[in-house]
Amino acid sequence: MRIRDTGDLWWKSAVIYCLDVETYMDWNDDGIGDLPGLVQRIDHLAELGVTCLWLMPFYPTADRDDGYDITDYYGVDPRLGDAGDLVELVRTANDRGIRVIADLVVNHTSDRHPWFRSARRSKDSPYRDWYVWRQDAPPDTSKEVVFPDKEEGIWTYDEKAEAWYRHRFYKHQPDLNTANPEVRDAIAKTVGYWAQMGLDGFRVDAVPFFLADTAKTPGDDIDHPHEFLQQLRAFLSRRTGDSILMGEVNLPYDQQRQFFGDHSGDGEDEGKELNLQFDFVLMQQMYLALARQDAGPIISTLESRPDIPSDAQWATFVRNHDELTLDKLSDDERQEVFEAFGPDPDMQLYDRGLRRRLPPMLDGDPRRVRMVYSLLFSLPGTPVLFYGEEIGMGENLAAEGRLAVRTPMQWTSGKNGGFSAAPASRLAGPVTEGAYSPAHVNVSDQRRDPESLLNFVQKLARRYRECPELGWTTRVEILEQPHAGVLAYRSTWQDASMVTVHNLGSEAVRVPLYLPDADGDWRLVDLLEDDEHAPNDSGKLEIELEGYGYRWLRVVQPGSRRLL
């Protein structure tokens, strides 16, 4: 039996894993992944060390935006299974100690949703005000479009409705009017329904869009948009106690902090909003640092990270299911990253991001790939993995747009990578080819290889869970050292303290470390290798790092009871 505890901040030290059911495992061999197939692969996630499974949309859909154009918030897409299959998935995952969350996409619906079909039929429809309309022709809004390669503006004229409706994303995804109390109630009912079905929370899609930009009519913004997010968090907490809202908020830190509920800027616990937010700022600066082989961008970002409420958390990631956005970099910085990791225009998307996975971007260098994942798990926050990262999957640039990184999971070296026995033409997406094809990259082979990336990521996940200072520390201490390419910092929480060191450069270096506040006969014990280091008489020591090397070093002092 699982006992809920309202004081359990489990997300502080979780390992989150994102996947699309449609491309993960096909159990009935129709070419489309399904929930029964995912159930059969839960043990893979448990062995990997995953403690929270994030499902991309599994709801009924018009399937014009990979499931994000939803036609029914209370159903399961019949291609993937049914409600019984979802319940079985939640039960099986919980039995392995894995919580399950899902995408909450409430800034828009599909234009085929019954709400919108009713709204466009008549001005007297009870659902008319559930969407955002205007009667006059809109001005040029081309700069407000999220997908500039697909849309020219955010307003589309509907002949049947005899009005313009707003859509920040695709024209087939009309914006919901969350200023309408009835829409808010419907969203709360959706959240309550899936919480009752056993979900432990939601990844909230495009949070700023449905809060700050939603209006009853053009120019009529919600007076206090964050109140809705606070109400939604309070409602979910009443229903399940320890469920989470993990938000997609790609904004500068000073604005992002407000979505945690901190509106004063002092890190105090003012309002309860999102539990976790993806740290897009740090992710983008990490790629700039990798391109330059200079730790400076990461250091300055960690130092500028704002204080956040005590029960909140940053979600760190190497990449997600969308394009690898670089929109918070300057034009010159973005071009540096493009030249290093995606020089071909076909590798780029929307002039702001890359549609590539990490291993091909790093030319398959296993030292560099492992260093990046070591960095991910040691950064202060909660690590989020995108499916296939644990084995080093590549992208398939033959797939359109963001689908290049949403290819079928590669389980074996056999047909279709063991994803499905269906003909290749019927698969949910094209299997990756070339050096990153299933013949070279798959779960089965790597499970048998103790030196594989899979086993390395499994080790990182285990060590991360054993080191509470990584998930619970509020601010890291940057350790001074002379090498521009080296990132060294100390994380501390209660009686636990560790130093992590990463060399972003290709040359071997000797890194001096000095911990002036360490007492007595202290030493550093390597948590990834069988080694330890003791300071000299002056309290200093040096660590040797090979090119792209890394160390996780537990600070051990006399009387320490922390496990090594």
C-alpha positions as a Python dict, from the first residue, in 0.01 Angstrom:
ca = {
    (1, 'M'): (0, 0, 0),
    (2, 'R'): (120, 351, -83),
    (3, 'I'): (71, 599, 199),
    (4, 'R'): (53, 965, 106),
    (5, 'D'): (227, 1224, 319),
    (6, 'T'): (145, 1592, 271),
    (7, 'G'): (488, 1682, 404),
    (8, 'D'): (674, 1458, 159),
    (9, 'L'): (868, 1674, -87),
    (10, 'W'): (954, 1370, -296),
    (11, 'W'): (1022, 1582, -605),
    (12, 'K'): (1332, 1727, -438),
    (13, 'S'): (1527, 1408, -506),
    (14, 'A'): (1332, 1242, -786),
    (15, 'V'): (1466, 1108, -1115),
    (16, 'I'): (1208, 1199, -1380),
    (17, 'Y'): (1178, 1021, -1714),
    (18, 'C'): (971, 1157, -2004),
    (19, 'L'): (831, 938, -2280),
    (20, 'D'): (568, 930, -2551),
    (21, 'V'): (357, 615, -2522),
    (22, 'E'): (314, 618, -2900),
    (23, 'T'): (687, 566, -2965),
    (24, 'Y'): (796, 363, -2662),
    (25, 'M'): (679, 0, -2700),
    (26, 'D'): (419, -153, -2934),
    (27, 'W'): (265, -460, -2772),
    (28, 'N'): (-4, -545, -3029),
    (29, 'D'): (223, -490, -3330),
    (30, 'D'): (5, -237, -3508),
    (31, 'G'): (302, 1, -3541),
    (32, 'I'): (194, 235, -3261),
    (33, 'G'): (327, 218, -2907),
    (34, 'D'): (67, 146, -2643),
    (35, 'L'): (6, 135, -2269),
    (36, 'P'): (31, -247, -2242),
    (37, 'G'): (373, -221, -2406),
    (38, 'L'): (482, 46, -2161),
    (39, 'V'): (369, -174, -1871),
    (40, 'Q'): (600, -447, -2003),
    (41, 'R'): (892, -201, -1988),
    (42, 'I'): (836, -60, -1641),
    (43, 'D'): (1112, -283, -1501),
    (44, 'H'): (1358, -113, -1737),
    (45, 'L'): (1270, 220, -1576),
    (46, 'A'): (1290, 75, -1226),
    (47, 'E'): (1633, -72, -1293),
    (48, 'L'): (1747, 260, -1440),
    (49, 'G'): (1657, 436, -1115),
    (50, 'V'): (1356, 633, -1239),
    (51, 'T'): (1123, 743, -957),
    (52, 'C'): (877, 954, -1160),
    (53, 'L'): (740, 873, -1505),
    (54, 'W'): (618, 1170, -1711),
    (55, 'L'): (376, 1076, -1989),
    (56, 'M'): (339, 1300, -2291),
    (57, 'P'): (-29, 1338, -2396),
    (58, 'F'): (-214, 1008, -2415),
    (59, 'Y'): (-560, 1165, -2457),
    (60, 'P'): (-785, 1137, -2767),
    (61, 'T'): (-645, 1368, -3032),
    (62, 'A'): (-687, 1486, -3388),
    (63, 'D'): (-317, 1389, -3416),
    (64, 'R'): (-204, 1702, -3598),
    (65, 'D'): (47, 1801, -3326),
    (66, 'D'): (171, 1469, -3188),
    (67, 'G'): (-106, 1451, -2927),
    (68, 'Y'): (-99, 1813, -2809),
    (69, 'D'): (-422, 1887, -3001),
    (70, 'I'): (-661, 1725, -2756),
    (71, 'T'): (-1023, 1639, -2837),
    (72, 'D'): (-1122, 1491, -2498),
    (73, 'Y'): (-956, 1568, -2164),
    (74, 'Y'): (-1116, 1269, -1989),
    (75, 'G'): (-1021, 988, -2226),
    (76, 'V'): (-738, 769, -2348),
    (77, 'D'): (-650, 763, -2718),
    (78, 'P'): (-788, 426, -2837),
    (79, 'R'): (-470, 369, -3040),
    (80, 'L'): (-278, 355, -2711),
    (81, 'G'): (-525, 153, -2502),
    (82, 'D'): (-806, 238, -2265),
    (83, 'A'): (-863, 365, -1912),
    (84, 'G'): (-812, 17, -1772),
    (85, 'D'): (-468, 0, -1932),
    (86, 'L'): (-377, 335, -1777),
    (87, 'V'): (-485, 217, -1433),
    (88, 'E'): (-274, -96, -1480),
    (89, 'L'): (24, 120, -1576),
    (90, 'V'): (-14, 337, -1265),
    (91, 'R'): (-51, 33, -1040),
    (92, 'T'): (252, -141, -1191),
    (93, 'A'): (466, 172, -1172),
    (94, 'N'): (364, 239, -811),
    (95, 'D'): (452, -120, -726),
    (96, 'R'): (807, -47, -847),
    (97, 'G'): (825, 277, -649),
    (98, 'I'): (761, 496, -953),
    (99, 'R'): (510, 781, -950),
    (100, 'V'): (329, 881, -1270),
    (101, 'I'): (254, 1233, -1396),
    (102, 'A'): (113, 1346, -1729),
    (103, 'D'): (102, 1648, -1956),
    (104, 'L'): (-166, 1905, -1875),
    (105, 'V'): (-234, 2097, -2197),
    (106, 'V'): (-492, 2364, -2113),
    (107, 'N'): (-385, 2674, -2302),
    (108, 'H'): (-560, 2537, -2612),
    (109, 'T'): (-772, 2249, -2744),
    (110, 'S'): (-802, 2090, -3086),
    (111, 'D'): (-1039, 2268, -3321),
    (112, 'R'): (-1220, 1932, -3331),
    (113, 'H'): (-1291, 1938, -2957),
    (114, 'P'): (-1668, 1940, -2890),
    (115, 'W'): (-1628, 2267, -2700),
    (116, 'F'): (-1490, 2450, -3001),
    (117, 'R'): (-1729, 2285, -3245),
    (118, 'S'): (-2016, 2416, -3035),
    (119, 'A'): (-1852, 2758, -2986),
    (120, 'R'): (-1812, 2824, -3359),
    (121, 'R'): (-2168, 2721, -3447),
    (122, 'S'): (-2340, 3007, -3267),
    (123, 'K'): (-2277, 3320, -3064),
    (124, 'D'): (-2535, 3184, -2823),
    (125, 'S'): (-2342, 2861, -2764),
    (126, 'P'): (-2263, 2801, -2393),
    (127, 'Y'): (-1905, 2738, -2505),
    (128, 'R'): (-1866, 3056, -2710),
    (129, 'D'): (-1685, 3242, -2431),
    (130, 'W'): (-1463, 2941, -2362),
    (131, 'Y'): (-1239, 3069, -2643),
    (132, 'V'): (-1092, 3407, -2735),
    (133, 'W'): (-1267, 3589, -3021),
    (134, 'R'): (-1260, 3926, -3195),
    (135, 'Q'): (-1488, 4082, -3457),
    (136, 'D'): (-1245, 4331, -3609),
    (137, 'A'): (-956, 4233, -3834),
    (138, 'P'): (-638, 4185, -3627),
    (139, 'P'): (-313, 4377, -3677),
    (140, 'D'): (7, 4204, -3790),
    (141, 'T'): (93, 3945, -3524),
    (142, 'S'): (362, 3754, -3711),
    (143, 'K'): (615, 3825, -3435),
    (144, 'E'): (390, 3659, -3174),
    (145, 'V'): (369, 3324, -3354),
    (146, 'V'): (528, 3028, -3171),
    (147, 'F'): (584, 2829, -3493),
    (148, 'P'): (690, 3086, -3756),
    (149, 'D'): (743, 2820, -4022),
    (150, 'K'): (376, 2717, -4003),
    (151, 'E'): (169, 3024, -3912),
    (152, 'E'): (170, 3389, -4018),
    (153, 'G'): (-27, 3526, -3723),
    (154, 'I'): (-213, 3431, -3407),
    (155, 'W'): (-566, 3509, -3532),
    (156, 'T'): (-766, 3307, -3786),
    (157, 'Y'): (-1106, 3398, -3932),
    (158, 'D'): (-1368, 3127, -3894),
    (159, 'E'): (-1643, 3144, -4157),
    (160, 'K'): (-1895, 2954, -3950),
    (161, 'A'): (-1836, 3165, -3637),
    (162, 'E'): (-1811, 3489, -3839),
    (163, 'A'): (-1531, 3599, -3606),
    (164, 'W'): (-1158, 3572, -3553),
    (165, 'Y'): (-1029, 3323, -3294),
    (166, 'R'): (-688, 3337, -3130),
    (167, 'H'): (-427, 3062, -3142),
    (168, 'R'): (-78, 3119, -3008),
    (169, 'F'): (29, 2788, -3158),
    (170, 'Y'): (-118, 2622, -3468),
    (171, 'K'): (-446, 2745, -3619),
    (172, 'H'): (-599, 2406, -3542),
    (173, 'Q'): (-536, 2473, -3170),
    (174, 'P'): (-769, 2756, -3059),
    (175, 'D'): (-676, 2921, -2728),
    (176, 'L'): (-892, 2853, -2427),
    (177, 'N'): (-1017, 3160, -2240),
    (178, 'T'): (-900, 3088, -1885),
    (179, 'A'): (-1040, 3423, -1771),
    (180, 'N'): (-1376, 3245, -1789),
    (181, 'P'): (-1463, 3084, -1450),
    (182, 'E'): (-1634, 2798, -1632),
    (183, 'V'): (-1312, 2716, -1816),
    (184, 'R'): (-1120, 2725, -1489),
    (185, 'D'): (-1372, 2486, -1336),
    (186, 'A'): (-1337, 2252, -1633),
    (187, 'I'): (-958, 2253, -1594),
    (188, 'A'): (-992, 2178, -1222),
    (189, 'K'): (-1231, 1891, -1302),
    (190, 'T'): (-974, 1752, -1545),
    (191, 'V'): (-699, 1770, -1284),
    (192, 'G'): (-924, 1613, -1020),
    (193, 'Y'): (-1031, 1334, -1252),
    (194, 'W'): (-679, 1217, -1337),
    (195, 'A'): (-564, 1258, -978),
    (196, 'Q'): (-848, 1024, -881),
    (197, 'M'): (-724, 782, -1147),
    (198, 'G'): (-389, 771, -966),
    (199, 'L'): (-169, 1032, -1130),
    (200, 'D'): (76, 1209, -899),
    (201, 'G'): (67, 1541, -1078),
    (202, 'F'): (113, 1713, -1409),
    (203, 'R'): (371, 1874, -1633),
    (204, 'V'): (190, 2196, -1724),
    (205, 'D'): (239, 2292, -2086),
    (206, 'A'): (322, 2652, -2189),
    (207, 'V'): (231, 2807, -1854),
    (208, 'P'): (288, 3177, -1937),
    (209, 'F'): (56, 3158, -2237),
    (210, 'F'): (-253, 3048, -2052),
    (211, 'L'): (-188, 3282, -1759),
    (212, 'A'): (-49, 3615, -1878),
    (213, 'D'): (-191, 3632, -2228),
    (214, 'T'): (-543, 3503, -2188),
    (215, 'A'): (-824, 3756, -2210),
    (216, 'K'): (-1202, 3766, -2241),
    (217, 'T'): (-1165, 4009, -2528),
    (218, 'P'): (-856, 4166, -2685),
    (219, 'G'): (-684, 4388, -2432),
    (220, 'D'): (-891, 4262, -2138),
    (221, 'D'): (-631, 4068, -1942),
    (222, 'I'): (-695, 3878, -1620),
    (223, 'D'): (-636, 4118, -1332),
    (224, 'H'): (-438, 3869, -1124),
    (225, 'P'): (-337, 3581, -1354),
    (226, 'H'): (-128, 3400, -1094),
    (227, 'E'): (-432, 3352, -872),
    (228, 'F'): (-552, 3081, -1110),
    (229, 'L'): (-227, 2889, -1076),
    (230, 'Q'): (-243, 2925, -697),
    (231, 'Q'): (-601, 2798, -698),
    (232, 'L'): (-508, 2503, -917),
    (233, 'R'): (-216, 2412, -689),
    (234, 'A'): (-438, 2440, -379),
    (235, 'F'): (-709, 2227, -540),
    (236, 'L'): (-463, 1953, -636),
    (237, 'S'): (-304, 1959, -289),
    (238, 'R'): (-644, 1915, -126),
    (239, 'R'): (-718, 1619, -349),
    (240, 'T'): (-391, 1428, -321),
    (241, 'G'): (-157, 1603, -76),
    (242, 'D'): (177, 1531, -240),
    (243, 'S'): (100, 1575, -609),
    (244, 'I'): (302, 1819, -818),
    (245, 'L'): (271, 2081, -1088),
    (246, 'M'): (588, 2091, -1299),
    (247, 'G'): (577, 2389, -1533),
    (248, 'E'): (720, 2476, -1871),
    (249, 'V'): (817, 2840, -1816),
    (250, 'N'): (1085, 2957, -2057),
    (251, 'L'): (1144, 3307, -1918),
    (252, 'P'): (1433, 3499, -1759),
    (253, 'Y'): (1492, 3415, -1393),
    (254, 'D'): (1332, 3731, -1253),
    (255, 'Q'): (1005, 3649, -1428),
    (256, 'Q'): (1031, 3274, -1382),
    (257, 'R'): (1053, 3309, -1005),
    (258, 'Q'): (699, 3449, -995),
    (259, 'F'): (560, 3118, -1119),
    (260, 'F'): (688, 2951, -802),
    (261, 'G'): (468, 3198, -612),
    (262, 'D'): (750, 3432, -510),
    (263, 'H'): (632, 3777, -617),
    (264, 'S'): (845, 3983, -379),
    (265, 'G'): (1179, 3865, -511),
    (266, 'D'): (1315, 3760, -172),
    (267, 'G'): (1262, 3383, -198),
    (268, 'E'): (1003, 3379, 79),
    (269, 'D'): (713, 3133, 61),
    (270, 'E'): (441, 3373, -47),
    (271, 'G'): (209, 3185, -280),
    (272, 'K'): (200, 2820, -370),
    (273, 'E'): (214, 2783, -746),
    (274, 'L'): (440, 2548, -944),
    (275, 'N'): (639, 2288, -750),
    (276, 'L'): (904, 2256, -1021),
    (277, 'Q'): (1009, 2457, -1323),
    (278, 'F'): (1242, 2357, -1602),
    (279, 'D'): (1562, 2559, -1590),
    (280, 'F'): (1576, 2669, -1953),
    (281, 'V'): (1828, 2941, -1870),
    (282, 'L'): (2084, 2699, -1729),
    (283, 'M'): (2027, 2446, -2007),
    (284, 'Q'): (2101, 2702, -2277),
    (285, 'Q'): (2407, 2836, -2098),
    (286, 'M'): (2531, 2478, -2059),
    (287, 'Y'): (2533, 2432, -2437),
    (288, 'L'): (2715, 2762, -2479),
    (289, 'A'): (2973, 2642, -2225),
    (290, 'L'): (3009, 2310, -2412),
    (291, 'A'): (3056, 2490, -2741),
    (292, 'R'): (3327, 2713, -2593),
    (293, 'Q'): (3472, 2442, -2366),
    (294, 'D'): (3455, 2713, -2102),
    (295, 'A'): (3270, 2672, -1772),
    (296, 'G'): (3211, 3047, -1740),
    (297, 'P'): (2850, 3053, -1869),
    (298, 'I'): (2745, 2779, -1625),
    (299, 'I'): (2922, 2946, -1332),
    (300, 'S'): (2763, 3286, -1394),
    (301, 'T'): (2420, 3124, -1435),
    (302, 'L'): (2444, 2925, -1112),
    (303, 'E'): (2554, 3239, -930),
    (304, 'S'): (2258, 3434, -1071),
    (305, 'R'): (1997, 3170, -995),
    (306, 'P'): (1742, 3334, -764),
    (307, 'D'): (1633, 3202, -428),
    (308, 'I'): (1302, 3016, -453),
    (309, 'P'): (1044, 2896, -196),
    (310, 'S'): (1165, 2612, 24),
    (311, 'D'): (927, 2354, -122),
    (312, 'A'): (1005, 2447, -483),
    (313, 'Q'): (1264, 2297, -713),
    (314, 'W'): (1445, 2348, -1043),
    (315, 'A'): (1415, 2070, -1301),
    (316, 'T'): (1742, 2029, -1489),
    (317, 'F'): (1768, 1865, -1830),
    (318, 'V'): (1997, 1807, -2127),
    (319, 'R'): (1715, 1815, -2380),
    (320, 'N'): (1337, 1772, -2386),
    (321, 'H'): (1081, 1652, -2639),
    (322, 'D'): (1068, 1985, -2828),
    (323, 'E'): (1340, 2162, -3020),
    (324, 'L'): (1648, 2234, -2811),
    (325, 'T'): (1564, 2600, -2774),
    (326, 'L'): (1841, 2859, -2758),
    (327, 'D'): (1613, 3162, -2755),
    (328, 'K'): (1759, 3312, -2435),
    (329, 'L'): (2107, 3337, -2586),
    (330, 'S'): (2218, 3642, -2778),
    (331, 'D'): (2229, 3616, -3158),
    (332, 'D'): (2607, 3574, -3151),
    (333, 'E'): (2595, 3316, -2871),
    (334, 'R'): (2325, 3119, -3052),
    (335, 'Q'): (2535, 3117, -3366),
    (336, 'E'): (2830, 2978, -3167),
    (337, 'V'): (2616, 2684, -3056),
    (338, 'F'): (2477, 2634, -3406),
    (339, 'E'): (2827, 2623, -3553),
    (340, 'A'): (2947, 2377, -3290),
    (341, 'F'): (2651, 2140, -3275),
    (342, 'G'): (2420, 2203, -3571),
    (343, 'P'): (2591, 2378, -3862),
    (344, 'D'): (2355, 2232, -4123),
    (345, 'P'): (2037, 2445, -4153),
    (346, 'D'): (1835, 2121, -4154),
    (347, 'M'): (1957, 2060, -3798),
    (348, 'Q'): (1809, 2391, -3686),
    (349, 'L'): (1449, 2490, -3619),
    (350, 'Y'): (1260, 2821, -3602),
    (351, 'D'): (1595, 3008, -3610),
    (352, 'R'): (1614, 2951, -3236),
    (353, 'G'): (1692, 2587, -3167),
    (354, 'L'): (1826, 2248, -3269),
    (355, 'R'): (1640, 1931, -3351),
    (356, 'R'): (1923, 1701, -3249),
    (357, 'R'): (2008, 1470, -2962),
    (358, 'L'): (2326, 1504, -2757),
    (359, 'P'): (2550, 1215, -2878),
    (360, 'P'): (2549, 1316, -3248),
    (361, 'M'): (2604, 1679, -3147),
    (362, 'L'): (2918, 1569, -2962),
    (363, 'D'): (3033, 1351, -3255),
    (364, 'G'): (2969, 1040, -3051),
    (365, 'D'): (3260, 1107, -2813),
    (366, 'P'): (3171, 880, -2515),
    (367, 'R'): (3393, 1079, -2277),
    (368, 'R'): (3210, 1400, -2351),
    (369, 'V'): (2863, 1241, -2346),
    (370, 'R'): (2925, 1087, -2004),
    (371, 'M'): (3066, 1412, -1870),
    (372, 'V'): (2746, 1594, -1969),
    (373, 'Y'): (2522, 1340, -1796),
    (374, 'S'): (2745, 1346, -1489),
    (375, 'L'): (2695, 1723, -1491),
    (376, 'L'): (2317, 1685, -1529),
    (377, 'F'): (2282, 1461, -1226),
    (378, 'S'): (2514, 1671, -1010),
    (379, 'L'): (2359, 2011, -1084),
    (380, 'P'): (2142, 2143, -798),
    (381, 'G'): (1790, 2038, -886),
    (382, 'T'): (1588, 1740, -1008),
    (383, 'P'): (1722, 1567, -1323),
    (384, 'V'): (1480, 1497, -1608),
    (385, 'L'): (1566, 1240, -1876),
    (386, 'F'): (1404, 1216, -2218),
    (387, 'Y'): (1350, 857, -2331),
    (388, 'G'): (1646, 704, -2512),
    (389, 'E'): (1901, 933, -2348),
    (390, 'E'): (2007, 649, -2121),
    (391, 'I'): (2140, 453, -2420),
    (392, 'G'): (2263, 745, -2631),
    (393, 'M'): (1998, 745, -2904),
    (394, 'G'): (2043, 981, -3197),
    (395, 'E'): (1794, 1180, -3401),
    (396, 'N'): (1647, 1109, -3744),
    (397, 'L'): (1657, 1431, -3946),
    (398, 'A'): (1434, 1272, -4211),
    (399, 'A'): (1142, 1320, -3970),
    (400, 'E'): (964, 1654, -3981),
    (401, 'G'): (1051, 1927, -3732),
    (402, 'R'): (1060, 1828, -3368),
    (403, 'L'): (969, 1468, -3456),
    (404, 'A'): (1336, 1413, -3538),
    (405, 'V'): (1399, 1342, -3167),
    (406, 'R'): (1076, 1148, -3109),
    (407, 'T'): (1173, 831, -3294),
    (408, 'P'): (1079, 481, -3169),
    (409, 'M'): (1265, 354, -2865),
    (410, 'Q'): (1545, 112, -2951),
    (411, 'W'): (1517, -205, -2743),
    (412, 'T'): (1710, -460, -2950),
    (413, 'S'): (1923, -482, -3263),
    (414, 'G'): (1639, -662, -3444),
    (415, 'K'): (1360, -543, -3670),
    (416, 'N'): (1245, -188, -3590),
    (417, 'G'): (1473, -193, -3288),
    (418, 'G'): (1237, -430, -3108),
    (419, 'F'): (978, -152, -3087),
    (420, 'S'): (724, -327, -3309),
    (421, 'A'): (690, -621, -3547),
    (422, 'A'): (475, -415, -3783),
    (423, 'P'): (601, -314, -4128),
    (424, 'A'): (822, -6, -4117),
    (425, 'S'): (565, 191, -4317),
    (426, 'R'): (312, 157, -4033),
    (427, 'L'): (537, 269, -3748),
    (428, 'A'): (454, 576, -3539),
    (429, 'G'): (778, 730, -3662),
    (430, 'P'): (1090, 639, -3859),
    (431, 'V'): (1357, 443, -3676),
    (432, 'T'): (1696, 613, -3647),
    (433, 'E'): (1947, 505, -3911),
    (434, 'G'): (2324, 503, -3954),
    (435, 'A'): (2568, 504, -3663),
    (436, 'Y'): (2284, 548, -3412),
    (437, 'S'): (2055, 281, -3554),
    (438, 'P'): (1932, -6, -3334),
    (439, 'A'): (2210, -224, -3471),
    (440, 'H'): (2456, -6, -3280),
    (441, 'V'): (2247, 153, -3002),
    (442, 'N'): (1992, -51, -2809),
    (443, 'V'): (1892, -148, -2456),
    (444, 'S'): (1952, -522, -2488),
    (445, 'D'): (2319, -497, -2582),
    (446, 'Q'): (2393, -227, -2326),
    (447, 'R'): (2233, -421, -2040),
    (448, 'R'): (2496, -690, -2098),
    (449, 'D'): (2785, -446, -2117),
    (450, 'P'): (2904, -320, -1774),
    (451, 'E'): (3087, -32, -1948),
    (452, 'S'): (2783, 87, -2143),
    (453, 'L'): (2619, 429, -2121),
    (454, 'L'): (2306, 261, -1984),
    (455, 'N'): (2494, 120, -1688),
    (456, 'F'): (2670, 452, -1636),
    (457, 'V'): (2344, 649, -1625),
    (458, 'Q'): (2202, 387, -1390),
    (459, 'K'): (2500, 444, -1161),
    (460, 'L'): (2452, 822, -1175),
    (461, 'A'): (2085, 786, -1084),
    (462, 'R'): (2173, 563, -788),
    (463, 'R'): (2443, 798, -662),
    (464, 'Y'): (2217, 1100, -706),
    (465, 'R'): (1952, 935, -489),
    (466, 'E'): (2219, 861, -226),
    (467, 'C'): (2331, 1226, -215),
    (468, 'P'): (2054, 1446, -71),
    (469, 'E'): (2275, 1753, -94),
    (470, 'L'): (2237, 1745, -474),
    (471, 'G'): (1860, 1771, -470),
    (472, 'W'): (1811, 1968, -149),
    (473, 'T'): (2089, 2225, -155),
    (474, 'T'): (1960, 2579, -199),
    (475, 'R'): (2276, 2735, -341),
    (476, 'V'): (2607, 2591, -450),
    (477, 'E'): (2948, 2729, -358),
    (478, 'I'): (3165, 2784, -666),
    (479, 'L'): (3523, 2678, -590),
    (480, 'E'): (3792, 2894, -737),
    (481, 'Q'): (4053, 2724, -957),
    (482, 'P'): (4274, 2838, -1244),
    (483, 'H'): (4126, 2646, -1541),
    (484, 'A'): (3861, 2818, -1756),
    (485, 'G'): (3727, 2485, -1875),
    (486, 'V'): (3673, 2340, -1528),
    (487, 'L'): (3353, 2368, -1326),
    (488, 'A'): (3406, 2295, -955),
    (489, 'Y'): (3144, 2356, -690),
    (490, 'R'): (3036, 2233, -351),
    (491, 'S'): (2681, 2131, -256),
    (492, 'T'): (2581, 2111, 110),
    (493, 'W'): (2264, 2013, 293),
    (494, 'Q'): (2251, 1946, 669),
    (495, 'D'): (2547, 1714, 748),
    (496, 'A'): (2603, 1610, 386),
    (497, 'S'): (2851, 1788, 160),
    (498, 'M'): (3014, 1701, -168),
    (499, 'V'): (3234, 1855, -433),
    (500, 'T'): (3171, 1790, -801),
    (501, 'V'): (3429, 1874, -1064),
    (502, 'H'): (3380, 1865, -1444),
    (503, 'N'): (3632, 1937, -1717),
    (504, 'L'): (3458, 2080, -2024),
    (505, 'G'): (3790, 2089, -2210),
    (506, 'S'): (3971, 1820, -2405),
    (507, 'E'): (4306, 1860, -2225),
    (508, 'A'): (4399, 1693, -1896),
    (509, 'V'): (4440, 1931, -1601),
    (510, 'R'): (4529, 1932, -1232),
    (511, 'V'): (4260, 2106, -1027),
    (512, 'P'): (4353, 2251, -686),
    (513, 'L'): (4077, 2228, -426),
    (514, 'Y'): (4065, 2411, -95),
    (515, 'L'): (3786, 2383, 164),
    (516, 'P'): (3875, 2631, 437),
    (517, 'D'): (3580, 2539, 658),
    (518, 'A'): (3653, 2164, 662),
    (519, 'D'): (3749, 2050, 1013),
    (520, 'G'): (4029, 1824, 1124),
    (521, 'D'): (4126, 1513, 936),
    (522, 'W'): (3893, 1553, 634),
    (523, 'R'): (3920, 1381, 299),
    (524, 'L'): (3735, 1354, -31),
    (525, 'V'): (3598, 1011, -125),
    (526, 'D'): (3522, 951, -494),
    (527, 'L'): (3164, 823, -533),
    (528, 'L'): (3206, 716, -895),
    (529, 'E'): (3549, 553, -869),
    (530, 'D'): (3730, 355, -599),
    (531, 'D'): (3953, 638, -485),
    (532, 'E'): (3995, 906, -219),
    (533, 'H'): (4201, 1220, -170),
    (534, 'A'): (4343, 1379, 143),
    (535, 'P'): (4472, 1738, 176),
    (536, 'N'): (4831, 1827, 251),
    (537, 'D'): (4942, 1997, 571),
    (538, 'S'): (4817, 2335, 443),
    (539, 'G'): (4468, 2197, 382),
    (540, 'K'): (4493, 2188, 3),
    (541, 'L'): (4480, 1904, -246),
    (542, 'E'): (4487, 1854, -621),
    (543, 'I'): (4263, 1639, -838),
    (544, 'E'): (4378, 1508, -1173),
    (545, 'L'): (4114, 1533, -1446),
    (546, 'E'): (4155, 1385, -1789),
    (547, 'G'): (4001, 1561, -2088),
    (548, 'Y'): (3623, 1572, -2033),
    (549, 'G'): (3681, 1416, -1693),
    (550, 'Y'): (3455, 1443, -1387),
    (551, 'R'): (3456, 1358, -1016),
    (552, 'W'): (3189, 1330, -747),
    (553, 'L'): (3371, 1374, -416),
    (554, 'R'): (3201, 1326, -79),
    (555, 'V'): (3346, 1544, 196),
    (556, 'V'): (3417, 1310, 488),
    (557, 'Q'): (3516, 1448, 828),
    (558, 'P'): (3580, 1279, 1163),
    (559, 'G'): (3259, 1140, 1307),
    (560, 'S'): (3076, 1151, 974),
    (561, 'R'): (2801, 888, 945),
    (562, 'R'): (2716, 956, 582),
    (563, 'L'): (2741, 643, 366),
    (564, 'L'): (3006, 644, 96),
}
